[in-house]
Amino acid sequence: MGIKGLSKGVIKPVCRERRLQDLHQVRIGVDAAGWIMKSLMSNARDVCLEVEGSVKHHATFARYVQNMLHKLPESSSILLVLDGAQWPLKAATHTRRRNSREAALARAMEANAANDQTTADKFFREAVTVPSSFTSWILTHFQKNNRVDVVVAAFEADAQLACLEANGQIDIVLSAAEDSDFIVYGMRRVMYNLKQDGSFHEVAIFDDVLGKIVKSYNFIKWSLAHFRIWSCACGCDYLDNIPFLGASKVYRLVSENFDLSPREICQVISSHASDPHAHLEALWAAYLSFQFHHVFHYHEERCGQTGQLLDCFVKLRHLTPLPRALGCRPYLRAPAHCGSVPCMSAAWT
């Protein structure tokens, strides 16, 4: 997911140049979606046409993922996190993306039938999606690697990574898809733009953003709640920004109403929408989703006397404890169906 204007306006100005050799004995959590899509893009024609026997080519499809994993320090442990079920608030985004892929596939098939391979390949790349068989292969294959473990999130992988980092189970998060919303979750250390030479950019929201002046934005007195409201109102996968109300104008509204409650700040912003009530509910839902997303929490049970690991189990909970007053909201209720129980080894708990 991306927040409109956040990468250019905040992340790039504050990011620090780092190198992989600076990381020693670290636990790296990776949002695998970006790597997987880049792997499939180079094989988009075979994926879209479901070439007979393509299952045999999963190793080829995953070559990009494998190459990126090889770049990470040998002393590090790597946890790949895959998306689980679709978060309810992203239904419109998923529908829009699915319609776009279907339209691209139709144009690719038309160009392919006309033997226009250049045009066909262009639209095949726009139409590609992740086959379930490939996800299963990723789970099975990378579990055989001693350095790599794989988790299937309950819903969004980025929320699951935020949970793992908050619980101290990973030290740093690698955004393989360059998602700008990672810092909106409050992740303390995020890696962006990992290059072939091993250089990357690191951003820490509490060290580099909050409490600082970033270009024209003064975040010195801002809390994470203010930053989340601003980010959501700028436009994200949960809702579009209000027309003609860009990042700078939203920033001014938040700053001018700094002492109000989060809900009241959202009301001020939504008053500029054509349908203030509908926008307020969408903005408030987006804000709450960053705080109370459903995630898997990992627990271990050890012998009190010997410390021996007896059991490792998983519970579906909110990212942070949900106040009783918010439990009536449908998207925050315990879901009937969500992602598979993750296959994370006890070493991460």
GUVO-85554 format. One record per residue (C-alpha): z, x, y. Coordinates in steps of 0.02 Angstrom, whole numbers, padded with zeros to 5 digits, always signed. Layout:
BEGIN
ZXY
...
This chain:
BEGIN
+00000+00000+00000
-00029+00058+00177
+00047+00014+00345
-00081-00001+00484
-00068+00146+00603
+00083+00224+00519
-00006+00372+00442
-00096+00424+00601
+00041+00375+00723
+00197+00437+00632
+00170+00530+00469
+00037+00657+00522
+00126+00710+00683
+00291+00749+00594
+00236+00811+00423
+00283+00989+00377
+00166+01107+00285
+00238+01157+00117
+00175+01242-00040
+00206+01200-00222
+00281+01372-00255
+00423+01320-00138
+00478+01190-00267
+00591+01255-00404
+00678+01153-00539
+00636+00989-00453
+00610+00816-00527
+00449+00744-00455
+00411+00559-00459
+00226+00515-00445
+00144+00350-00401
+00008+00370-00531
-00108+00232-00468
-00200+00347-00346
-00233+00481-00477
-00288+00353-00606
-00411+00271-00486
-00484+00440-00437
-00503+00480-00622
-00596+00318-00654
-00705+00328-00498
-00800+00477-00569
-00835+00372-00725
-00858+00207-00636
-01022+00161-00722
-00950+00179-00898
-00790+00087-00850
-00881-00060-00769
-01012-00076-00905
-00880-00055-01042
-00990+00069-01131
-00972+00055-01319
-00849+00183-01382
-00781+00216-01206
-00604+00219-01277
-00650+00389-01347
-00683+00448-01171
-00509+00410-01104
-00471+00596-01106
-00623+00622-00995
-00571+00480-00881
-00397+00558-00864
-00460+00733-00826
-00418+00717-00641
-00239+00664-00683
-00221+00810-00803
-00288+00933-00674
-00166+00872-00542
-00020+00884-00664
-00066+01063-00703
-00050+01105-00518
+00132+01053-00511
+00262+01191-00540
+00296+01230-00722
+00483+01227-00686
+00473+01047-00626
+00494+00885-00724
+00367+00750-00686
+00389+00562-00695
+00230+00458-00683
+00262+00280-00624
+00133+00144-00661
+00123-00025-00576
+00193-00172-00674
+00171-00357-00636
+00099-00418-00472
+00228-00446-00336
+00212-00629-00282
+00191-00591-00097
+00036-00486-00134
-00058-00630-00216
-00177-00650-00068
-00211-00463-00063
-00245-00457-00250
-00362-00606-00236
-00457-00526-00092
-00474-00361-00187
-00529-00450-00346
-00662-00548-00252
-00723-00389-00169
-00736-00300-00338
-00829-00446-00415
-00953-00449-00272
-00978-00261-00286
-01005-00275-00474
-01137-00408-00450
-01231-00297-00327
-01211-00147-00444
-01284-00244-00591
-01429-00303-00482
-01468-00126-00425
-01448-00061-00602
-01573-00189-00666
-01694-00131-00531
-01667+00049-00589
-01594+00095-00419
-01461+00211-00490
-01399+00278-00323
-01359+00105-00255
-01291+00049-00424
-01171+00195-00434
-01109+00161-00257
-01063-00017-00299
-00995+00028-00472
-00869+00140-00384
-00819-00006-00271
-00804-00122-00421
-00703-00011-00538
-00534-00072-00597
-00408+00001-00720
-00438-00059-00900
-00279-00106-00993
-00334+00005-01137
-00336+00155-01019
-00160+00117-00958
-00101+00110-01139
-00186+00276-01174
-00100+00354-01023
+00068+00294-01087
+00039+00362-01261
-00046+00526-01215
+00068+00589-01078
+00226+00548-01174
+00176+00692-01288
+00193+00814-01143
+00368+00887-01131
+00356+00903-00942
+00293+00727-00912
+00373+00557-00937
+00298+00387-00897
+00377+00229-00828
+00301+00056-00808
+00379-00023-00654
+00439-00202-00652
+00320-00237-00509
+00267-00111-00376
+00273+00073-00423
+00327+00125-00249
+00480+00013-00256
+00524+00084-00427
+00509+00261-00356
+00623+00212-00212
+00753+00154-00339
+00740+00313-00442
+00759+00421-00288
+00905+00320-00220
+00993+00337-00388
+00967+00525-00389
+00850+00523-00539
+00708+00609-00446
+00714+00735-00304
+00548+00707-00216
+00408+00577-00222
+00224+00622-00229
+00110+00490-00153
-00048+00511-00255
-00131+00369-00159
-00069+00429+00012
+00031+00269+00035
+00114+00263+00205
+00241+00132+00154
+00342+00257+00052
+00446+00305+00203
+00470+00120+00244
+00567+00106+00082
+00679+00243+00150
+00627+00379+00027
+00707+00539+00087
+00572+00662+00035
+00389+00615+00015
+00241+00729-00026
+00072+00687+00047
-00101+00764+00041
-00081+00882-00107
-00229+01002-00098
-00318+01111-00224
-00234+01268-00155
-00060+01197-00189
-00019+01155-00009
+00048+00985+00038
+00134+00893+00180
+00313+00835+00168
+00395+00696+00269
+00579+00649+00269
+00610+00489+00366
+00792+00525+00406
+00757+00704+00461
+00583+00690+00539
+00568+00511+00605
+00727+00413+00634
+00830+00493+00772
+00676+00581+00840
+00537+00557+00967
+00368+00550+00880
+00223+00558+01003
+00243+00401+01110
+00373+00322+00995
+00558+00349+01032
+00653+00320+00869
+00815+00404+00927
+00920+00246+00913
+00818+00159+00780
+00888+00114+00609
+00787+00095+00450
+00794-00094+00478
+00707-00077+00647
+00577+00038+00571
+00543-00084+00429
+00518-00232+00545
+00399-00131+00654
+00302-00070+00502
+00285-00243+00425
+00230-00320+00590
+00097-00184+00611
+00013-00255+00456
+00036-00220+00271
-00015-00291+00102
+00109-00434+00126
+00038-00497+00291
-00091-00454+00424
-00042-00403+00598
-00054-00529+00738
-00224-00514+00825
-00216-00404+00981
-00037-00354+00938
-00052-00175+00879
+00076-00042+00837
+00116+00002+01018
+00145-00178+01071
+00252-00215+00918
+00352-00057+00953
+00387-00118+01130
+00445-00289+01066
+00564-00210+00942
+00632-00086+01071
+00656-00219+01204
+00755-00328+01083
+00845-00185+00998
+01017-00268+01000
+00961-00428+00914
+00980-00458+00728
+00832-00416+00615
+00791-00601+00594
+00795-00628+00782
+00681-00478+00814
+00559-00551+00689
+00566-00716+00785
+00521-00627+00946
+00371-00543+00865
+00313-00702+00777
+00318-00801+00940
+00155-00713+00984
+00066-00783+00830
-00043-00939+00830
+00076-01015+00702
+00246-00938+00744
+00341-01023+00603
+00219-00973+00465
+00209-00795+00530
+00398-00781+00543
+00421-00831+00362
+00286-00707+00307
+00358-00566+00413
+00535-00600+00355
+00478-00605+00174
+00389-00437+00194
+00544-00361+00274
+00656-00425+00133
+00535-00363+00000
+00556-00183+00056
+00744-00203+00037
+00764-00317-00115
+00611-00284-00223
+00639-00310-00410
+00654-00143-00501
+00716-00073-00665
+00885+00013-00656
+00922+00142-00790
+01093+00164-00865
+01165+00271-01001
+01318+00247-01109
+01414+00402-01161
+01565+00434-01269
+01718+00448-01157
+01789+00593-01257
+01638+00699-01302
+01514+00646-01168
+01383+00619-01305
+01241+00502-01258
+01264+00341-01357
+01132+00228-01281
+01007+00217-01138
+00962+00044-01074
+00871-00044-00934
+00920-00186-00820
+00808-00284-00701
+00893-00290-00531
+00854-00288-00347
+00822-00124-00258
+00983-00156-00161
+01113-00291-00200
+01050-00462-00147
+01166-00566-00035
+01200-00737-00108
+01125-00823+00045
+00953-00749+00006
+00950-00794-00177
+00861-00960-00146
+00699-00874-00094
+00573-00890-00237
+00504-00713-00227
+00681-00641-00239
+00735-00741-00391
+00741-00661-00562
+00562-00674-00629
+00515-00751-00795
+00388-00613-00826
+00372-00438-00756
+00317-00266-00811
+00353-00192-00981
+00520-00107-01011
+00489+00073-00959
+00483+00208-01090
+00584+00334-00992
+00680+00462-01093
+00867+00485-01078
+00839+00650-00988
+00805+00555-00826
+00959+00444-00830
